[in-house]
Amino acid sequence: MADLRKDLVERIAEMNEGQLGLVSMIVDTFAQTIATHRNPTSDVVDAAVLEAFGDLLKLHHSLSAAYLDKTRFEVALERILEKLGRRVERPKSRTNRGHDITVDGVRWSLKTHGDSKIKNDSLFISKFMELGGGRWSDTDLGDLAGLRDQFLHHLEGYDRIFQLRYFRRAALGNAETHTYELVEIPRPLMLEARTGSLSWAERSRTNPRCGYCTVADANGATKFRLYFDGGGERKLQIKDLRKDACVVHAKWEFTTTLPATSDAS
């Protein structure tokens, strides 16, 4: 650590004014207050990951107003875990339809959600997978069973599924608060789709017609729904997934100040 500090001091001394300004901004970002929470039973987020990922989120929002999307999430998590001594591998094919990264031999699927319609108590995945093949008529529920089988087969490519969720709200003055939470969607929960109830979407106007596979608990309350979207992309969505059926591994919350806008024309 002492050698790293010495090396940084020497490199900073050679920087120009513009570069020093950027370094100063980064230092200020790391000094910014952040509230964190870690699930004490988490085997994914330990104290080091909690701190490092929080620093990365603060740094990201010092440079961007947009939330950390899927591509940046994958890269950020990969680099943090590697720095902390975990063994992380990427699929050999860039077009891999299964897992996104492998951590210590375990295949992880990584999702994100951060639009204005995000709900606190339920999860939504806009594109879990593509539904390119298979029969899909407008009337035969057996065709929906075939699409569900595609989903169940797709799950064989994952061991664990995570979603990074983002909430933004206005704070006092010219500031806004950013909240992230890392939620695991249990794979066994998704496998309950095997016995889900199949139905057509009543108001669907697409060709082929959209449909659902609804998974309910013992009391008949919905746990989640698979939505077979018959639009142009023919994709499968996850809707109304109850967060209380998932595992929240960690949460980060911090406030940033937006640049002041000028009234000058």
C-alpha positions, 0 to 999 in steps of 0.5 A: 500500500505504501508503494502504491501511495508513493507511485500515485504521488509521483504520477499526480505531480506530472499531471496538467491542470485539467487532469488534476481537476479530474483527480480532485473531483474523484477524490471528492466523490470518494469522500461523499457520504453513502448509506449502505446495508448488507444482508448479514447472510449474503454470500455474494456481498461481503464488507469489501464488496459493499464498500467497493461497489458503493465507491464505484456507484458514486464515481459513476454518478459523478460522471453520468446522470443515467443509472448503471446499466447492464453492460456497465454493471457486468464490467464493474462487478467483474473488476471489483470481484477480481480485485478482491481475489475472486475467480471471474470468467466471461463466456467465450462467445459474445453472443452467449444466450446463457450466463453473463459471468462465472464467479468461482465456477458458478454461472451468474445471470445479471439483469438491471432495472431503473426506469421511472415505472420501477416498483419497490415491492415487485420486480420486472425484467423487460427481456429475460430471453428471446422466443425465436423458435417454436410453434406459437398460434393464437388459440392453442394453450399447448403452444404456450406450454412449448414457450414455457419449456423454452424458458425452463431450458434457458434456465439450465444455463444459469446457476444464480440470477441477480438484478441491480435495481435503481431508484432516483428521487429529487432531494433538497435544492439542486440535488437528487438521491440515488438508491441501488439494491442488489436482489437475487431471484432464486432459480428454484422459484423460477422453476415453479413455472413448470406448474404455472397456469397458462392463459392468453392475454385478453387485450392482446392485438399482436400476431401471434397473440401474447400469453401468460404463465402465472405462478401463485402461492398456496393462497392463490396470490401471484408470485410472478408471471411469465409474459410471452410477448408476441410483438416484433421481438418475440421476447419473454418478460418477467412481471409482478415478481414479488420481492419478498420471494427474492433475496436482497443482498445489499443496498446503497443510497447517496445524494449528488448535487446537479450542476446549476443551470444558467438562465442566460440565453 
